[in-house]
């Protein structure tokens, strides 16, 4: 009996690691859980007490077990990252909360428990899913919102269930192609796309008359084009490389780079550096936040950034700010995209159909139109984008979304990104010529 109590105590300790978190509290701490019920206030759970709908009762042998009381029906557990917290003060948060309330109202007897969890760190989404799967499968969320890299990791670790055979919506023709790619992994559908994002070029209209669609046009323009030159993922350079149609893998699926293609791109960078368009000092920027901070001061006219960064700023301060597709080596429309998807993680097969219904309810085109417009993300559905009121913005997002391709897998980026970063730095700082820099990257990536 002592052993049984000891096991239960260990399980309780593990469960506290997958508890809910919410800013400004530290990830991993237990915080109140929002329970959605139609027509009433949202009750909260007190840290250290059973979760809403959960009771702890002794079995006939005296061993403590967890059971869930659902006298009125099912309680679906939903996990969200902080930026999608439905209890926030933003218009997007209010829209999401209202949508969740609407689902509950349309499904009598169904309740929702929404937990806000940090993306990484102790108790982060992926660690919490793994811990719950190992120690307390019934504590897994029925539905969890994941960015593409975490979706990949969770699916490959067996922490998610596919939508295959459960929903035809994931194969609907209304999705942009990058969103269709976003949902799929290893031949199965593991996500219901919720919001998208893509790399774009932000610019100040007062400083730029003719918007360059190619890197050569940017060089002719002679204005600085900011981008995170020391980004370890080298996403801008990866995008330029993939624009050519080259693959990042050989016939056996191993990471691979083509020397001629990479050399051509680095030669363009070298000319851009000499023209002052890609000066050596942009190697001080390693991420999007640093680039945006420098760009928003209006000293520099153009910057490579993410659509969500631009849209968020546009909502706050619309003056002298616009965006366009990325300039590419040959002017061919192309960009890399990513996004967030609703994934199935729960083990309760009786909840599965309800979880799929909730995911479909949260990606309905009219709701997505309103939500993405308010949240500053790209609608993953063509018909949802048609609901945006700003015609110019809608046209630009449509052009970018149709030219978007899903980012390479996290493993592939981690294998190739650092080598590309070093090649870019060596060329911009004139420490190496394009041919030698390309060869060094090839030697690092193309391992036998």
C-alpha positions as CSV (number, residue, x, y, z in Angstrom):
1,X,0.0,0.0,0.0
2,X,2.9,2.4,0.8
3,X,4.2,1.7,-2.7
4,X,0.8,2.6,-4.2
5,X,0.7,6.0,-2.4
6,X,4.3,6.7,-3.4
7,X,3.4,6.1,-7.1
8,X,0.4,8.3,-6.8
9,X,2.5,11.1,-5.2
10,X,4.9,10.9,-8.0
11,X,2.1,11.1,-10.5
12,X,0.8,14.2,-8.8
13,X,4.2,15.8,-9.0
14,X,4.3,15.1,-12.7
15,X,0.8,16.5,-13.2
16,X,1.8,19.8,-11.6
17,X,4.5,20.1,-14.3
18,X,1.8,20.1,-17.0
19,X,-0.4,22.5,-15.3
20,X,-1.6,25.7,-16.8
21,X,0.5,28.8,-17.0
22,X,-0.3,32.4,-17.9
23,X,1.7,35.5,-18.3
24,X,3.2,37.2,-16.2
25,X,3.6,34.0,-14.2
26,X,6.6,31.8,-14.8
27,X,6.2,28.8,-17.1
28,X,5.4,25.6,-15.3
29,X,3.5,27.1,-12.4
30,X,-0.1,26.1,-11.7
31,X,-2.6,28.9,-12.5
32,X,-6.4,29.0,-12.9
33,X,-8.1,27.1,-15.6
34,X,-10.8,28.8,-17.7
35,X,-14.0,26.7,-18.0
36,X,-16.4,27.8,-20.7
37,X,-20.0,27.4,-19.8
38,X,-22.9,29.1,-21.7
39,X,-24.5,32.1,-20.2
40,X,-22.4,32.4,-17.1
41,X,-19.2,33.8,-15.6
42,X,-16.0,31.8,-16.0
43,X,-15.2,29.9,-12.8
44,X,-11.5,29.4,-11.9
45,X,-9.8,26.6,-10.2
46,X,-7.7,27.2,-7.1
47,X,-4.1,26.1,-7.5
48,X,-3.6,22.8,-5.6
49,X,-7.2,21.7,-5.9
50,X,-8.7,19.3,-8.4
51,X,-9.3,20.7,-11.9
52,X,-12.8,21.6,-13.0
53,X,-14.7,18.4,-13.5
54,X,-12.1,16.2,-11.8
55,X,-12.4,14.5,-8.5
56,X,-10.0,12.2,-6.6
57,X,-11.7,9.2,-5.0
58,X,-10.4,6.1,-3.3
59,X,-11.1,2.7,-5.0
60,X,-12.3,-0.2,-2.9
61,X,-8.7,-1.1,-2.1
62,X,-8.0,2.3,-0.8
63,X,-5.7,3.4,-3.7
64,X,-6.3,6.9,-4.9
65,X,-7.3,7.2,-8.5
66,X,-8.3,10.1,-10.9
67,X,-11.7,10.1,-12.4
68,X,-13.6,12.8,-14.3
69,X,-17.2,13.6,-13.5
70,X,-19.1,14.8,-16.5
71,X,-22.7,14.5,-15.4
72,X,-23.9,16.9,-18.2
73,X,-21.5,15.6,-20.9
74,X,-17.9,15.9,-22.1
75,X,-15.3,18.4,-21.0
76,X,-12.8,19.1,-23.7
77,X,-9.3,20.3,-22.6
78,X,-7.7,22.9,-24.8
79,X,-4.1,24.2,-24.6
80,X,-3.0,27.5,-26.0
81,X,0.2,29.6,-26.1
82,X,0.0,32.9,-24.3
83,X,-0.3,35.0,-27.4
84,X,-3.6,33.3,-28.2
85,X,-5.0,33.6,-24.7
86,X,-8.8,34.1,-25.0
87,X,-8.8,35.9,-21.7
88,X,-6.6,38.7,-23.0
89,X,-7.7,42.3,-23.6
90,X,-7.1,42.5,-27.4
91,X,-9.9,42.4,-29.9
92,X,-8.5,39.1,-31.2
93,X,-8.7,37.6,-27.7
94,X,-12.3,38.7,-27.4
95,X,-13.2,37.2,-30.7
96,X,-11.6,33.9,-29.8
97,X,-13.4,33.8,-26.4
98,X,-16.7,34.6,-28.0
99,X,-16.1,31.8,-30.5
100,X,-15.4,29.3,-27.8
101,X,-18.5,30.4,-25.9
102,X,-20.5,29.9,-29.1
103,X,-19.3,26.4,-29.5
104,X,-20.3,25.5,-25.9
105,X,-23.7,27.2,-26.5
106,X,-24.3,25.1,-29.6
107,X,-23.3,21.8,-27.9
108,X,-25.4,21.4,-24.7
109,X,-23.7,19.5,-22.0
110,X,-20.2,20.1,-23.4
111,X,-17.7,22.2,-21.4
112,X,-14.2,23.5,-22.3
113,X,-11.2,23.9,-20.1
114,X,-8.7,26.2,-21.6
115,X,-5.1,26.3,-20.3
116,X,-2.5,28.8,-21.4
117,X,1.0,27.3,-21.6
118,X,4.3,28.7,-22.5
119,X,5.9,27.4,-25.8
120,X,9.2,26.4,-24.3
121,X,11.0,26.2,-21.0
122,X,10.0,24.0,-18.1
123,X,6.4,23.0,-18.5
124,X,6.4,24.3,-22.1
125,X,3.9,22.8,-24.6
126,X,6.1,20.0,-26.0
127,X,7.6,19.0,-22.6
128,X,4.1,19.1,-21.1
129,X,2.7,16.8,-23.8
130,X,5.5,14.3,-23.4
131,X,5.2,14.3,-19.6
132,X,1.5,13.8,-19.7
133,X,1.7,11.1,-22.3
134,X,4.2,9.2,-20.1
135,X,2.7,9.7,-16.7
136,X,-1.0,10.7,-17.0
137,X,-2.5,10.2,-20.5
138,X,-5.9,11.4,-19.3
139,X,-4.3,14.8,-18.6
140,X,-3.5,15.3,-22.3
141,X,-5.3,18.1,-24.1
142,X,-8.0,17.1,-26.5
143,X,-7.0,20.0,-28.7
144,X,-3.7,22.0,-28.7
145,X,-2.6,24.9,-30.8
146,X,1.0,24.3,-32.1
147,X,3.4,26.2,-34.4
148,X,4.7,24.1,-37.2
149,X,8.1,23.2,-35.7
150,X,6.4,21.9,-32.5
151,X,3.8,20.1,-34.6
152,X,6.6,18.3,-36.4
153,X,8.3,17.3,-33.2
154,X,5.1,16.2,-31.4
155,X,3.9,14.2,-34.3
156,X,7.2,12.4,-34.8
157,X,7.3,11.6,-31.1
158,X,3.9,10.0,-31.3
159,X,2.2,12.7,-29.1
160,X,-0.5,13.5,-31.7
161,X,-3.2,11.7,-33.6
162,X,-3.8,12.4,-37.3
163,X,-7.1,13.8,-38.7
164,X,-7.1,11.0,-41.3
165,X,-10.6,9.6,-41.7
166,X,-12.0,12.1,-39.1
167,X,-12.3,15.3,-41.2
168,X,-12.6,16.1,-44.9
169,X,-12.0,19.8,-44.2
170,X,-8.2,19.4,-44.2
171,X,-8.4,18.4,-47.9
172,X,-10.7,21.2,-48.8
173,X,-9.6,23.2,-51.9
174,X,-10.1,26.5,-50.0
175,X,-6.7,26.3,-48.3
176,X,-3.6,28.1,-49.7
177,X,-1.0,25.6,-50.7
178,X,1.4,26.5,-47.9
179,X,-1.4,25.9,-45.4
180,X,-2.1,22.5,-47.0
181,X,1.5,21.7,-46.5
182,X,1.3,23.1,-43.0
183,X,-1.3,20.5,-42.0
184,X,0.5,17.5,-43.4
185,X,3.5,15.4,-42.2
186,X,4.7,12.0,-43.4
187,X,1.6,11.5,-45.6
188,X,-0.9,12.2,-42.8
189,X,-2.9,15.3,-41.7
190,X,-1.8,16.3,-38.2
191,X,-3.1,19.9,-38.1
192,X,-6.0,22.0,-38.8
193,X,-4.4,25.3,-40.0
194,X,-5.5,28.3,-37.9
195,X,-3.3,31.2,-38.8
196,X,-0.4,31.7,-41.2
197,X,2.7,33.8,-41.5
198,X,5.2,34.5,-44.3
199,X,8.4,36.5,-45.0
200,X,7.7,39.8,-46.7
201,X,9.5,43.1,-47.4
202,X,8.3,46.0,-45.3
203,X,9.1,49.5,-46.6
204,X,8.5,53.2,-46.0
205,X,6.5,54.6,-49.0
206,X,7.9,58.0,-48.5
207,X,11.4,56.7,-49.1
208,X,10.7,54.1,-51.8
209,X,9.1,55.0,-55.1
210,X,9.6,51.9,-57.3
211,X,9.3,48.8,-55.2
212,X,12.0,46.3,-56.2
213,X,10.8,42.8,-57.0
214,X,14.3,41.4,-57.6
215,X,17.6,41.6,-55.8
216,X,19.1,43.1,-58.9
217,X,16.5,45.9,-58.8
218,X,17.3,46.4,-55.2
219,X,21.0,46.9,-56.1
220,X,20.0,49.4,-58.8
221,X,17.9,51.3,-56.3
222,X,20.9,51.7,-54.0
223,X,19.0,51.7,-50.7
224,X,19.8,49.6,-47.7
225,X,17.8,46.3,-47.5
226,X,17.9,45.2,-43.8
227,X,17.7,41.5,-43.1
228,X,19.1,39.3,-40.2
229,X,22.4,38.4,-41.9
230,X,23.5,36.3,-38.8
231,X,20.2,34.5,-38.5
232,X,21.4,30.9,-37.6
233,X,18.5,29.6,-39.7
234,X,19.5,31.8,-42.7
235,X,15.8,31.9,-43.8
236,X,16.2,34.8,-46.2
237,X,19.1,33.0,-48.0
238,X,17.2,29.7,-47.8
239,X,14.2,31.4,-49.5
240,X,16.5,32.8,-52.3
241,X,18.0,29.4,-52.8
242,X,14.6,27.6,-53.0
243,X,13.3,30.2,-55.4
244,X,15.5,28.7,-58.0
245,X,13.7,25.4,-57.8
246,X,16.7,23.6,-56.2
247,X,16.2,21.0,-53.5
248,X,17.8,21.0,-50.1
249,X,18.1,17.2,-50.2
250,X,19.8,14.6,-52.3
251,X,18.3,11.5,-53.8
252,X,18.7,9.7,-50.5
253,X,17.1,12.5,-48.5
254,X,20.3,13.8,-47.0
255,X,20.9,17.6,-46.6
256,X,22.5,18.9,-49.8
257,X,23.4,22.2,-51.5
258,X,24.2,22.9,-55.1
259,X,27.4,24.8,-55.5
260,X,26.6,26.8,-58.6
261,X,23.2,27.9,-57.3
262,X,24.6,29.0,-53.9
263,X,27.6,30.8,-55.6
264,X,25.2,32.8,-57.8
265,X,23.2,34.0,-54.8
266,X,26.4,34.9,-52.9
267,X,27.6,36.8,-55.9
268,X,24.4,38.9,-55.8
269,X,25.0,39.5,-52.1
270,X,28.6,40.6,-52.9
271,X,27.4,43.1,-55.5
272,X,24.7,44.3,-53.1
273,X,27.3,44.8,-50.4
274,X,29.6,46.8,-52.6
275,X,26.6,49.0,-53.6
276,X,25.7,49.7,-50.0
277,X,22.4,47.7,-50.2
278,X,23.7,44.9,-48.0
279,X,26.5,46.6,-46.0
280,X,28.8,44.5,-43.8
281,X,27.3,46.0,-40.6
282,X,23.9,44.2,-41.1
283,X,25.8,41.2,-39.7
284,X,24.9,42.7,-36.3
285,X,21.3,41.6,-36.8
286,X,20.5,38.0,-36.0
287,X,16.7,38.0,-35.6
288,X,13.5,39.7,-36.8
289,X,13.1,41.8,-33.7
290,X,16.5,43.5,-34.1
291,X,15.8,44.2,-37.8
292,X,12.4,45.7,-37.0
293,X,13.7,47.9,-34.3
294,X,16.3,49.4,-36.7
295,X,13.7,49.7,-39.5
296,X,10.9,51.4,-37.7
297,X,13.1,54.4,-36.9
298,X,12.7,55.3,-40.6
299,X,16.4,55.6,-41.1
300,X,16.4,52.6,-43.4
301,X,13.7,52.3,-46.2
302,X,13.4,48.5,-46.6
303,X,13.5,45.4,-44.4
304,X,13.0,41.7,-44.7
305,X,10.5,40.7,-41.9
306,X,7.5,38.5,-41.1
307,X,4.0,39.5,-42.2
308,X,2.8,39.2,-38.6
309,X,5.5,41.7,-37.5
310,X,4.3,44.2,-40.1
311,X,0.6,43.6,-39.5
312,X,1.0,44.0,-35.7
313,X,2.8,47.3,-36.2
314,X,0.4,48.5,-38.8
315,X,-2.5,48.0,-36.4
316,X,-0.7,50.2,-33.9
317,X,0.9,52.8,-36.1
318,X,-0.2,52.8,-39.8
319,X,1.7,56.0,-40.9
320,X,4.3,55.6,-43.6
321,X,4.4,51.8,-43.6
322,X,3.6,49.3,-46.2
323,X,4.8,45.9,-47.4
324,X,5.4,43.9,-50.5
325,X,6.6,40.5,-51.7
326,X,10.2,39.7,-51.0
327,X,12.7,40.7,-53.7
328,X,14.1,37.4,-55.2
329,X,17.1,36.6,-57.4
330,X,15.2,36.6,-60.6
331,X,12.1,38.6,-59.5
332,X,10.0,35.4,-59.4
333,X,7.3,35.7,-56.6
334,X,8.4,33.3,-53.8
335,X,8.5,33.3,-50.0
336,X,8.7,30.9,-47.1
337,X,5.7,30.5,-44.8
338,X,4.8,28.9,-41.5
339,X,1.8,28.9,-39.2
340,X,-0.2,27.5,-36.3
341,X,-2.5,24.5,-36.4
342,X,-5.0,22.8,-34.1
343,X,-3.7,19.3,-33.3
344,X,-5.3,16.3,-31.6
345,X,-3.5,15.1,-28.6
346,X,-6.1,13.5,-26.3
347,X,-6.4,9.8,-25.7
348,X,-10.1,9.7,-25.1
349,X,-11.6,8.3,-28.3
350,X,-15.1,9.4,-27.1
351,X,-13.9,13.0,-27.1
352,X,-12.2,12.7,-30.5
353,X,-15.2,13.5,-32.7
354,X,-16.0,16.6,-30.5
355,X,-12.4,17.7,-30.7
356,X,-12.5,17.5,-34.5
357,X,-15.8,19.5,-34.5
358,X,-14.2,22.2,-32.3
359,X,-11.2,22.4,-34.6
360,X,-13.4,22.8,-37.6
361,X,-15.5,25.4,-35.8
362,X,-12.4,27.4,-35.1
363,X,-11.3,27.5,-38.7
364,X,-14.6,28.5,-40.3
365,X,-14.0,31.1,-43.0
366,X,-16.0,34.0,-41.6
367,X,-14.5,33.6,-38.1
368,X,-11.0,33.3,-39.5
369,X,-11.5,36.4,-41.6
370,X,-12.4,38.4,-38.5
371,X,-9.8,36.8,-36.2
372,X,-6.8,37.0,-38.5
373,X,-7.6,40.6,-39.4
374,X,-7.7,41.5,-35.7
375,X,-4.7,39.3,-34.6
376,X,-2.3,40.4,-37.4
377,X,-1.8,37.0,-39.1
378,X,-2.5,35.6,-42.5
379,X,-5.7,33.7,-43.2
380,X,-4.7,30.2,-44.3
381,X,-7.9,29.9,-46.3
382,X,-8.6,31.8,-49.6
383,X,-12.2,32.3,-48.8
384,X,-11.3,33.7,-45.3
385,X,-9.0,36.3,-46.9
386,X,-12.0,37.4,-49.0
387,X,-13.6,38.6,-45.8
388,X,-10.9,41.3,-45.2
389,X,-12.2,44.8,-45.8
390,X,-9.0,46.5,-46.8
391,X,-8.9,45.8,-50.6
392,X,-5.2,46.8,-51.0
393,X,-4.1,44.8,-48.0
394,X,-6.2,41.8,-49.2
395,X,-4.7,41.9,-52.7
396,X,-1.1,42.0,-51.3
397,X,-1.7,39.2,-48.8
398,X,-3.3,37.1,-51.6
399,X,-0.3,37.6,-53.8
400,X,2.1,36.7,-51.0
401,X,0.1,33.7,-49.9
402,X,-0.2,32.2,-53.4
403,X,3.6,32.4,-53.8
404,X,4.4,30.9,-50.4
405,X,5.9,27.6,-49.7
406,X,6.1,25.9,-46.3
407,X,9.4,26.4,-44.5
408,X,11.7,23.3,-44.6
409,X,11.6,21.0,-41.6
410,X,13.3,22.1,-38.4
411,X,15.8,19.3,-38.8
412,X,16.7,20.3,-42.3
413,X,17.0,24.0,-41.3
414,X,19.3,23.1,-38.4
415,X,21.6,21.1,-40.7
416,X,21.9,23.7,-43.4
417,X,21.2,27.1,-41.8
418,X,24.5,27.6,-39.9
419,X,26.5,26.8,-43.0
420,X,24.6,29.3,-45.0
421,X,24.8,31.9,-42.3
422,X,28.6,31.6,-42.2
423,X,28.8,31.9,-46.0
424,X,26.7,35.1,-46.0
425,X,28.8,36.6,-43.2
426,X,32.1,35.8,-44.9
427,X,30.9,37.4,-48.2
428,X,29.4,40.5,-46.6
429,X,32.5,41.1,-44.5
430,X,34.7,40.5,-47.6
431,X,36.4,37.7,-45.7
432,X,35.8,35.3,-48.6
433,X,34.8,35.4,-52.2
434,X,31.5,33.8,-53.2
435,X,33.0,30.7,-54.7
436,X,35.1,29.9,-51.7
437,X,32.3,30.7,-49.3
438,X,29.9,28.4,-51.2
439,X,32.4,25.6,-51.3
440,X,32.9,25.9,-47.5
441,X,29.1,25.6,-47.0
442,X,29.0,22.6,-49.4
443,X,31.7,20.9,-47.5
444,X,29.9,21.4,-44.2
445,X,26.5,20.3,-45.4
446,X,27.0,17.7,-48.1
447,X,28.3,14.9,-45.9
448,X,28.6,11.4,-47.4
